[in-house]
Amino acid sequence: MDLSTPQHPRSDSQSDTITVRRMSASDMDAACQVIGLAFADNPNSLVVAAGDRVKARRMTQTAVRAAKLGRSCSHVLVAEEGARLVGVLNAAEWPHCQLRPGEVFKTAPVILRALGWALTRQWKITRAWAKHDPRAPHWHLGPLGVHPACQGRGIGKALLGAFLTMVDDQGLPAYLETDVDRNVALYEKFGFRVIAQENLLGINNRFMWRAAAKWSTPTMTTLRC
Ligand SMILES: CC(C)(COP(=O)(O)OP(=O)(O)OC[C@H]1O[C@@H](n2cnc3c(N)ncnc32)[C@H](O)[C@@H]1OP(=O)(O)O)[C@@H](O)C(=O)NCCC(=O)NCCS
C-alpha cells in the first residue's frame, strides 16, 4: 500500500467539524489503522522495522491494539471528522503505565507474530522507556496519532487539549515519551518539559513531564478546521 496516498483526501471546500470523544468498541479497527498510518514514518517504528515503512505500519497497527487501545485500563480519545475517525490519543493512569505480567502473557503471541525478529529491537526501546517511568501518580500519554492526510489542522492539539482538561480536573501530572523534535515543541506548548533523554538504537528519545498545573490549557473539544 502506498502510504503517501491519503485514504481520506480532503477537498479544498471541506471544513467539517472535528469532535473529540471517548473511543467505543466499534472504533477499534479504525483507531488502530490511524495509529498504524500515523506512525509508519516515526523514527522508532522505522528503526524497529529496519527501515521498512509498510512493516512499521503493520506492526504498529497490530501492537497498538494488543498493548495499548485494547487494555481495560486505557483511556482512549478519538477525533472524528464527520463520520471518519482521524485521530487517536491513548493514555493510562499510573501505576498501569506498563503491561502487567498477565497482560504480557496474553498479548505475547500477537506481538510475536506481528514483530517477528523486530521484537528484539522493540524490546530495547520498551525496556528503556519503562526504566524512565516516573514512580509517582500521573497520567501516561501515548500513542497520539493523526491520520497523515489530516495532520497540521489542529486535530492533535484538540485531542491533547481535551485530555489535559481531564488531567487538570483531576489535579494530576502527565508524562510521555517522544522521538520527534517537532513533537517536543508541540508538547512544550502544552506545558510539558523534557526531564530526560536517551539515545536508543540511534534515535534521541525524549521523556517529558507536565506538572499538575493550575494554568488553563488550550481546551478545544470541538473546533472548525
Ligand atoms: C504529532 C501529531 C499527533 C500532531 O497532530 P496534528 O494534528 O498533526 O498537529 P496540530 O495541527 O494539532 O498541531 C500542529 C503542531 O504539531 C506539531 N507537529 C508534529 N508533527 C506534525 C505534522 N506531521 N504536521 C503538522 N504539525 C506537526 C507541530 O509542532 C505543529 O506546531 P506548529 O503548528 O506550531 O508548527 C501528528 O502530526 C502525528 O500523528 N504525527 C505522527 C505520529 C507522531 O509523531 N505522534 C506523536 C508521538 S509522540
The ligand as a Gaussian input file, in Angstrom:
#p B3LYP/6-31G(d) Opt

LIG

0 1
 C        2.211000      14.749000      16.245000
 C        0.756000      14.776000      15.788000
 C       -0.095000      13.935000      16.724000
 C        0.267000      16.241000      15.866000
 O       -1.077000      16.283000      15.427000
 P       -1.501000      17.294000      14.264000
 O       -2.966000      17.256000      14.142000
 O       -0.707000      16.992000      13.054000
 O       -0.969000      18.667000      14.865000
 P       -1.793000      20.022000      15.077000
 O       -2.245000      20.537000      13.751000
 O       -2.813000      19.876000      16.125000
 O       -0.661000      20.941000      15.678000
 C        0.394000      21.336000      14.873000
 C        1.657000      21.211000      15.670000
 O        2.018000      19.823000      15.811000
 C        3.411000      19.649000      15.544000
 N        3.539000      18.619000      14.513000
 C        4.213000      17.465000      14.683000
 N        4.120000      16.709000      13.597000
 C        3.398000      17.395000      12.700000
 C        2.997000      17.130000      11.368000
 N        3.332000      15.990000      10.750000
 N        2.251000      18.046000      10.725000
 C        1.922000      19.202000      11.326000
 N        2.274000      19.518000      12.606000
 C        3.015000      18.619000      13.289000
 C        3.977000      20.980000      15.168000
 O        4.664000      21.411000      16.346000
 C        2.808000      21.880000      14.931000
 O        3.051000      23.102000      15.529000
 P        3.031000      24.390000      14.623000
 O        1.613000      24.472000      14.114000
 O        3.387000      25.475000      15.563000
 O        4.031000      24.121000      13.551000
 C        0.586000      14.265000      14.322000
 O        1.284000      15.110000      13.437000
 C        1.048000      12.825000      14.126000
 O        0.253000      11.915000      14.232000
 N        2.341000      12.629000      13.816000
 C        2.885000      11.307000      13.564000
 C        2.855000      10.415000      14.788000
 C        3.566000      11.060000      15.956000
 O        4.692000      11.537000      15.851000
 N        2.861000      11.069000      17.115000
 C        3.354000      11.629000      18.352000
 C        4.285000      10.679000      19.000000
 S        4.966000      11.397000      20.483000

